Amino acid sequence: MKILLAEDDANIVIIAKITLEKIGHHQVTVATDGKITFEIASQNPFDLILLDGMVPHMDGVTVFKKLKELHIKTPVIFLSAKSQEADIKEVLDLGAIGYIQKPFEPKTLNDQILKFMKARASA
């Protein structure tokens, strides 16, 4: 899969990128802020966007809404430290296919992503 990883924490970028490329054999592009994420996602096709809710210059929810305004249907999974039910419900109600809370277990990241993608395909 071609995955766009929108994350500003360098440690999480390293862990997620290595995990997704080595274990999942995915092709990962990294964007470190919301504005860059929006630009990349609106100009390039991806199979999945992993979107941090709190990236600088444009938060993840705003990025997601703007992509939807452009009718970009790339599935989005939020990867966020926010754990309030209201935050999770908000992004799922907007159409995100999943929510992975940080810190995440690197060994299970690929499995979680595949589970969300499979559920989306069978919906």
Secondary structure, DSSP 8 states (H G I E B T S, - for coil): -EEEEE---HHHHHHHHHIIIIIS--EEEEE-SHHHHHHHHHHS--SEEEE-TT-TTS-HHHHHHHHHHTT----EEEEES---HHHHHHHHHHT-SEEEESS--HHHHHHHHHHHHHHHHH-
